[in-house]
Amino acid sequence: MRIIGTLSAALAALAATAYAFGLVQSPPGNYDESKIPPYTLPDPLVRDNGQRVTTAAAWTSDRRPELLAAFARVEYGRTPGPLPPVAAKVDDEGPAFGGIAMRRQVTLTFGTGPKAVAAHVLMYVPAKATAPVPAFAILNFQGNQAITTDPAVALATSWLPNDDPGVVDHRATEKARGTEATRFPIDLIVSRGYALVTAYYGDFDPDFDDGFQNGVHPLFYTGGQTRPADGEWGSIGAWAWGLSRLLDYLQTEHVIDATRVAVAGHSRLGKAALWAGVQDTRFALVISNESGSGGAALHKRIYGETVADITRVFPHWFTSGFKQYAGHEERLPFDQHELLAMVAPRPLYVASAQGDQWADPRGEFLSAVGADPVYQLLGTTGLGGVKAMPPADAPVGGTIGYHMRSGPHDLTRYDWEQYLNFADRSLKR
């Protein structure tokens, strides 16, 4: 039985990897709406004691902290503190993309001594900006060199999966340049007046189950601790923490308006972007691109990726106790619409892909619908009265934006065009 279980886990991991790299559209799972079990979503405006929240003040002081504590306790884990010592060093500056952008590379070092962790930040800022500009903060999957063919960008030095293009013995080579560039249309972003700020997510925590011996987790161990305690953060929490550290740095950058920074992410990093945006209200706009299970999609629908799937293949992403809800999503004290609701009243954009049924596009849209009452209570337009899921390539919404793009699991130029249009309405002055 142990051999069968190990083989099953290995096959599940292989299927998830193939899906992540676009080799298959969706791993096995339920994709039949008629097979979704009956479920009831918790009302985000009803407190644990049954009291209904009817004012913005009560949401802010009572209900939101209650939900935040529940998500930390059950799903993502508590983020420890205080912050370790941080040092910033500018490594490179220069023009890029034919002079339309200025490039800056900065190393942020967290902690001191053998446990110190270095995160390498890459920024592109509009060259003609005459005032501090708004920015998108987003982590990347394959190292900074992968988002552009700019030869001046330093190769990632952290551990990388050997499956990544241009990676040999878990290290980036020159062949790794530009392999993720289609997900980062830098020319489009800077031409619209925004800066792009990114770092490799593995700088904050390598994405494999190593018992949390690398990355930022050991910076917070105390008294002989060797891994996060029950209820403490997993990798999603560490990546979300990293996004907040990017914002810390941007507050020191005179070229960036740190009050107008959007946090964004794709797939698992969309989960991290949501958790970062919920915990850190300094982010002015929150964007989830196909974040699926553990992100924007509803757990209780049991469609596509489930709690059992995600905690079996990626146990290190969540708090250790989250796996108890595998096959028992009905017992969850919340669902992901309440995560989205905690972004309110700030602008929120949720995006899906028609060919990405593993991430449950309908479940992502319904999650946005479920967050709408909180947005309405706080005096915003919410989804703008939209109740029916729109067809592909037809963006909708108000303070909450939504679209389902045609095509597979990816982050594309079309997605960025919608985010830029939304940011123009939300962040431009």
C-alpha positions as CSV (number, residue, x, y, z in Angstrom):
1,M,0.0,0.0,0.0
2,R,2.9,2.4,0.8
3,I,4.3,1.7,-2.7
4,I,0.9,2.4,-4.4
5,G,0.5,5.6,-2.4
6,T,4.0,6.8,-3.3
7,L,3.4,6.0,-7.0
8,S,0.0,7.8,-6.9
9,A,1.7,10.9,-5.4
10,A,4.4,10.8,-8.0
11,L,2.0,10.5,-10.8
12,A,-0.1,13.4,-9.4
13,A,3.1,15.5,-9.2
14,L,4.0,14.6,-12.8
15,A,0.5,15.6,-14.0
16,A,0.7,18.9,-12.1
17,T,4.1,19.6,-13.6
18,A,2.9,18.8,-17.1
19,Y,0.0,21.1,-16.7
20,A,2.1,23.9,-15.3
21,F,4.3,23.8,-18.4
22,G,1.4,23.6,-20.8
23,L,2.0,20.0,-21.8
24,V,-1.6,19.1,-20.9
25,Q,-4.7,21.3,-20.6
26,S,-5.9,19.9,-17.2
27,P,-5.0,17.0,-14.9
28,P,-7.7,14.5,-14.0
29,G,-10.5,15.9,-11.9
30,N,-14.2,16.7,-11.9
31,Y,-15.1,19.0,-14.9
32,D,-18.8,18.2,-14.8
33,E,-21.0,20.9,-13.3
34,S,-23.8,18.3,-12.6
35,K,-21.4,16.4,-10.3
36,I,-20.7,19.4,-8.0
37,P,-22.1,18.5,-4.6
38,P,-24.7,20.8,-2.9
39,Y,-22.8,23.5,-1.0
40,T,-23.6,26.6,0.9
41,L,-21.2,29.5,1.0
42,P,-20.6,31.3,4.3
43,D,-22.0,34.9,4.3
44,P,-19.0,37.2,4.6
45,L,-21.1,39.7,6.4
46,V,-22.1,37.3,9.3
47,R,-19.7,37.0,12.2
48,D,-18.7,33.8,13.9
49,N,-21.1,34.6,16.7
50,G,-24.0,35.0,14.2
51,Q,-24.2,38.8,14.3
52,R,-24.8,40.5,11.0
53,V,-22.3,43.2,9.9
54,T,-24.2,46.2,8.7
55,T,-21.7,49.0,8.7
56,A,-18.3,49.6,7.2
57,A,-16.9,50.3,10.7
58,A,-18.1,46.9,11.9
59,W,-16.5,45.2,8.9
60,T,-13.2,46.9,9.5
61,S,-13.0,46.5,13.3
62,D,-14.8,43.1,13.8
63,R,-15.4,40.9,10.8
64,R,-12.3,41.4,8.7
65,P,-9.9,40.7,11.6
66,E,-11.9,37.6,12.3
67,L,-11.6,36.3,8.8
68,L,-8.0,37.3,8.5
69,A,-7.2,35.2,11.6
70,A,-9.2,32.2,10.2
71,F,-7.4,32.2,6.9
72,A,-4.0,32.4,8.7
73,R,-4.9,29.7,11.1
74,V,-6.5,27.2,8.6
75,E,-5.0,27.8,5.2
76,Y,-1.9,29.9,4.7
77,G,-0.4,30.0,8.2
78,R,0.5,32.8,10.4
79,T,3.3,35.1,9.2
80,P,5.9,35.5,11.9
81,G,7.7,38.7,12.9
82,P,9.5,40.9,13.6
83,L,11.3,41.7,10.3
84,P,15.0,40.7,10.2
85,P,17.6,43.4,9.4
86,V,17.4,44.4,5.7
87,A,20.1,45.9,3.5
88,A,19.6,47.2,-0.1
89,K,22.4,47.5,-2.7
90,V,22.0,48.9,-6.2
91,D,23.9,46.6,-8.6
92,D,23.1,48.1,-12.0
93,E,21.3,51.0,-13.7
94,G,21.0,51.8,-17.3
95,P,18.7,52.5,-20.3
96,A,16.7,49.6,-21.8
97,F,14.3,48.7,-24.6
98,G,15.7,51.3,-27.0
99,G,15.6,54.0,-24.4
100,I,11.9,53.9,-23.4
101,A,12.8,52.4,-20.0
102,M,15.4,52.7,-17.3
103,R,16.6,49.5,-15.7
104,R,17.6,49.1,-12.1
105,Q,18.8,45.9,-10.4
106,V,18.9,45.8,-6.6
107,T,19.9,43.1,-4.1
108,L,17.9,43.0,-0.9
109,T,19.6,41.0,1.9
110,F,17.5,39.8,4.8
111,G,19.2,38.8,8.0
112,T,22.9,38.4,8.6
113,G,25.4,35.6,8.8
114,P,24.9,32.1,7.3
115,K,21.1,32.3,7.3
116,A,21.0,35.6,5.3
117,V,18.8,35.5,2.3
118,A,19.3,37.6,-0.9
119,A,16.5,38.6,-3.2
120,H,17.4,40.1,-6.5
121,V,14.9,42.8,-7.7
122,L,14.6,44.0,-11.3
123,M,12.9,47.2,-12.1
124,Y,11.9,48.9,-15.4
125,V,10.7,52.4,-15.1
126,P,9.3,54.7,-17.9
127,A,12.4,56.7,-19.0
128,K,10.4,59.9,-19.7
129,A,8.6,60.0,-16.3
130,T,8.7,63.5,-14.8
131,A,7.0,62.4,-11.5
132,P,6.9,59.3,-9.4
133,V,5.0,56.6,-11.3
134,P,2.6,53.8,-10.3
135,A,4.0,50.2,-10.4
136,F,3.1,46.6,-10.7
137,A,4.9,44.3,-8.2
138,I,4.9,40.7,-9.3
139,L,7.1,37.6,-8.7
140,N,8.4,35.6,-11.6
141,F,8.8,31.8,-12.0
142,Q,12.2,31.3,-13.7
143,G,14.5,34.1,-12.6
144,N,14.8,37.7,-13.7
145,Q,16.7,36.8,-16.8
146,A,13.7,34.8,-18.0
147,I,11.3,37.8,-18.3
148,T,13.4,39.6,-20.9
149,T,16.2,39.2,-23.4
150,D,18.0,42.3,-22.0
151,P,21.6,41.0,-21.7
152,A,22.4,43.2,-18.8
153,V,20.0,41.4,-16.5
154,A,21.9,39.1,-14.1
155,L,21.3,35.4,-14.1
156,A,19.4,34.0,-11.2
157,T,21.7,32.4,-8.6
158,S,19.0,30.6,-6.6
159,W,17.9,27.0,-7.0
160,L,15.7,26.5,-10.1
161,P,13.8,23.4,-11.3
162,N,15.8,21.5,-13.9
163,D,12.5,21.4,-15.9
164,D,12.8,25.1,-16.5
165,P,14.2,26.1,-19.9
166,G,17.9,26.9,-19.9
167,V,18.5,25.4,-16.4
168,V,21.3,23.0,-15.8
169,D,22.0,21.4,-12.4
170,H,19.4,23.7,-10.9
171,R,21.2,26.8,-12.1
172,A,20.3,29.3,-14.8
173,T,22.4,29.5,-17.9
174,E,22.5,32.0,-20.8
175,K,19.9,29.9,-22.5
176,A,17.5,30.8,-19.8
177,R,17.2,34.4,-21.1
178,G,13.8,35.5,-22.3
179,T,12.1,32.1,-21.7
180,E,9.2,33.7,-19.8
181,A,9.2,37.0,-21.7
182,T,5.8,36.5,-23.2
183,R,4.3,36.8,-19.7
184,F,6.0,40.2,-19.2
185,P,5.3,42.7,-22.0
186,I,7.6,45.3,-20.5
187,D,7.4,47.6,-23.5
188,L,3.6,47.8,-23.1
189,I,3.7,48.3,-19.4
190,V,6.3,51.2,-19.4
191,S,4.7,52.8,-22.5
192,R,1.5,53.1,-20.5
193,G,3.3,54.9,-17.7
194,Y,3.9,52.1,-15.2
195,A,7.0,50.6,-13.7
196,L,7.4,46.8,-13.5
197,V,9.1,45.5,-10.3
198,T,9.8,41.8,-10.1
199,A,11.9,39.2,-8.3
200,Y,12.3,35.4,-8.6
201,Y,9.9,33.7,-6.2
202,G,12.5,31.1,-5.3
203,D,14.7,33.8,-3.8
204,F,12.3,33.9,-0.9
205,D,11.5,30.2,-0.7
206,P,12.6,27.4,-3.2
207,D,9.5,25.7,-4.5
208,F,10.0,22.2,-3.3
209,D,9.3,20.4,-0.1
210,D,12.7,20.6,1.6
211,G,11.4,20.8,5.2
212,F,11.8,24.6,5.1
213,Q,15.5,24.5,5.5
214,N,16.1,27.2,2.8
215,G,14.6,30.5,2.0
216,V,13.3,33.0,4.5
217,H,11.7,30.6,7.0
218,P,14.9,29.8,9.0
219,L,15.3,33.6,9.6
220,F,12.4,33.3,12.1
221,Y,13.2,30.0,13.8
222,T,13.8,30.3,17.6
223,G,14.8,28.0,20.4
224,G,16.0,25.1,18.3
225,Q,13.1,25.3,15.9
226,T,13.8,23.5,12.6
227,R,10.6,24.1,10.6
228,P,7.5,26.3,10.9
229,A,5.3,25.3,13.9
230,D,1.8,24.2,13.4
231,G,-0.3,27.2,12.3
232,E,2.8,29.0,10.9
233,W,3.3,29.9,7.2
234,G,4.1,27.7,4.3
235,S,5.6,28.8,0.9
236,I,2.6,30.9,-0.2
237,G,3.1,32.9,3.0
238,A,6.8,33.3,2.3
239,W,6.1,34.5,-1.3
240,A,3.5,36.9,0.0
241,W,6.0,38.2,2.6
242,G,8.4,38.7,-0.3
243,L,5.9,40.9,-2.2
244,S,5.5,43.1,0.9
245,R,9.3,43.4,1.1
246,L,9.4,44.7,-2.5
247,L,6.9,47.3,-1.4
248,D,9.0,48.2,1.5
249,Y,11.9,48.9,-0.9
250,L,9.7,50.8,-3.3
251,Q,8.8,53.2,-0.5
252,T,12.5,54.3,-0.6
253,E,12.5,54.8,-4.4
254,H,11.9,58.4,-5.5
255,V,10.9,57.2,-9.0
256,I,8.0,55.1,-7.7
257,D,4.8,56.3,-6.1
258,A,4.5,53.7,-3.4
259,T,0.9,54.7,-2.7
260,R,0.0,53.4,-6.2
261,V,1.5,49.9,-6.3
262,A,-0.5,47.0,-7.7
263,V,0.4,43.5,-6.5
264,A,-0.1,40.8,-9.1
265,G,0.6,37.2,-9.7
266,H,-0.1,34.2,-12.0
267,S,-1.1,30.7,-10.9
268,R,0.5,29.8,-7.6
269,L,1.9,33.3,-7.5
270,G,-1.6,34.6,-7.9
271,K,-2.4,32.9,-4.7
272,A,0.6,34.6,-3.1
273,A,-0.5,38.0,-4.5
274,L,-4.0,37.6,-3.0
275,W,-2.6,36.7,0.4
276,A,-0.1,39.6,0.2
277,G,-2.8,42.0,-0.8
278,V,-5.1,40.9,2.0
279,Q,-2.4,41.1,4.7
280,D,-0.7,44.3,3.4
281,T,-3.3,47.0,2.8
282,R,-0.6,49.3,1.5
283,F,-1.1,47.6,-1.9
284,A,-3.4,49.9,-3.8
285,L,-4.7,47.2,-6.2
286,V,-4.7,43.4,-6.2
287,I,-4.6,41.2,-9.3
288,S,-5.1,37.4,-9.4
289,N,-4.4,35.8,-12.7
290,E,-5.7,32.2,-12.8
291,S,-4.9,31.5,-9.2
292,G,-7.4,28.6,-8.9
293,S,-7.5,26.4,-5.8
294,G,-6.1,28.2,-2.8
295,G,-6.5,31.4,-4.7
296,A,-9.6,32.9,-6.2
297,A,-11.6,29.7,-6.9
298,L,-14.2,28.4,-4.4
299,H,-13.1,25.3,-2.6
300,K,-16.6,23.9,-1.9
301,R,-17.4,23.5,-5.6
302,I,-15.1,20.4,-5.8
303,Y,-14.3,21.3,-9.5
304,G,-10.9,20.9,-11.0
305,E,-8.1,21.1,-8.5
306,T,-9.3,20.2,-4.9
307,V,-7.8,20.6,-1.5
308,A,-6.8,16.9,-1.7
309,D,-5.0,17.5,-5.0
310,I,-3.1,20.6,-4.0
311,T,-2.1,19.4,-0.5
312,R,-0.9,16.1,-1.8
313,V,1.3,17.5,-4.6
314,F,2.3,20.8,-2.9
315,P,2.1,20.2,0.9
316,H,4.7,22.9,1.5
317,W,2.5,25.7,0.2
318,F,0.1,25.8,3.1
319,T,-0.1,25.6,6.9
320,S,0.4,22.0,8.0
321,G,-3.2,21.6,9.2
322,F,-4.9,22.5,5.9
323,K,-4.7,19.0,4.6
324,Q,-7.3,17.9,7.1
325,Y,-9.9,19.4,4.8
326,A,-8.9,17.2,1.9
327,G,-12.1,15.5,0.8
328,H,-13.9,17.5,3.5
329,E,-14.2,21.0,2.0
330,E,-17.7,21.3,3.4
331,R,-16.1,21.6,6.9
332,L,-14.0,24.7,5.9
333,P,-15.1,27.6,8.1
334,F,-14.8,30.0,5.1
335,D,-14.4,30.0,1.4
336,Q,-12.3,32.0,-1.0
337,H,-14.9,34.7,-1.7
338,E,-14.2,35.8,1.8
339,L,-10.5,36.1,1.0
340,L,-11.3,38.3,-2.0
341,A,-13.7,40.3,0.2
342,M,-10.8,41.3,2.5
343,V,-9.3,43.3,-0.3
344,A,-12.2,45.7,-0.2
345,P,-12.6,48.6,-0.7
346,R,-9.4,48.6,-2.8
347,P,-9.7,47.6,-6.5
348,L,-9.5,43.9,-7.2
349,Y,-9.1,42.1,-10.5
350,V,-9.7,38.4,-11.0
351,A,-8.9,36.7,-14.3
352,S,-9.5,33.2,-15.6
353,A,-8.8,31.3,-18.8
354,Q,-11.3,29.3,-20.7
355,G,-8.9,26.4,-21.3
356,D,-7.8,26.4,-17.7
357,Q,-10.6,24.3,-16.2
358,W,-8.2,22.9,-13.5
359,A,-8.3,26.4,-11.9
360,D,-12.2,26.5,-12.2
361,P,-13.0,29.7,-14.1
362,R,-16.6,29.7,-12.9
363,G,-15.5,29.1,-9.4
364,E,-13.2,32.2,-9.6
365,F,-16.1,34.3,-11.0
366,L,-18.5,33.1,-8.4
367,S,-15.9,34.0,-5.7
368,A,-15.9,37.5,-7.0
369,V,-19.7,37.5,-6.9
370,G,-19.5,36.3,-3.3
371,A,-17.2,39.2,-2.4
372,D,-19.5,41.8,-4.0
373,P,-21.7,42.4,-0.9
374,V,-18.7,43.5,1.1
375,Y,-17.6,45.9,-1.6
376,Q,-21.2,47.3,-1.8
377,L,-21.3,47.7,2.0
378,L,-18.0,49.7,1.8
379,G,-19.5,52.1,-0.7
380,T,-17.9,50.8,-4.0
381,T,-19.4,49.6,-7.2
382,G,-18.2,46.1,-6.6
383,L,-18.8,43.9,-9.7
384,G,-20.9,46.7,-11.1
385,G,-24.2,44.7,-11.0
386,V,-22.8,41.8,-13.0
387,K,-24.3,38.5,-11.8
388,A,-23.9,36.2,-14.9
389,M,-20.5,34.9,-15.9
390,P,-19.4,36.7,-19.1
391,P,-18.3,34.9,-22.2
392,A,-14.6,34.7,-23.1
393,D,-12.7,37.9,-23.8
394,A,-15.4,40.1,-22.5
395,P,-14.1,42.0,-19.4
396,V,-16.8,43.2,-16.9
397,G,-17.0,44.8,-13.5
398,G,-16.5,48.0,-11.5
399,T,-14.3,48.1,-8.4
400,I,-14.0,44.3,-8.9
401,G,-12.9,43.5,-12.4
402,Y,-13.2,40.1,-14.1
403,H,-12.4,38.5,-17.4
404,M,-12.1,34.9,-18.8
405,R,-9.6,34.9,-21.6
406,S,-9.8,32.3,-24.4
407,G,-6.8,30.0,-24.4
408,P,-4.9,27.9,-21.8
409,H,-3.3,28.5,-18.4
410,D,-0.9,31.5,-19.0
411,L,-0.3,35.2,-18.4
412,T,-0.6,36.9,-21.7
413,R,-0.4,40.4,-23.3
414,Y,-4.2,40.4,-23.5
415,D,-4.4,39.9,-19.7
416,W,-1.9,42.8,-19.2
417,E,-4.0,45.0,-21.4
418,Q,-7.0,44.5,-19.2
419,Y,-4.9,45.1,-16.0
420,L,-3.5,48.3,-17.4
421,N,-6.9,49.5,-18.4
422,F,-8.2,48.7,-14.9
423,A,-5.2,50.4,-13.3
424,D,-5.8,53.5,-15.4
425,R,-9.2,53.8,-13.9
426,S,-8.0,52.9,-10.4
427,L,-4.5,54.3,-10.0
428,K,-3.9,57.1,-12.5
429,R,-4.3,60.7,-11.3
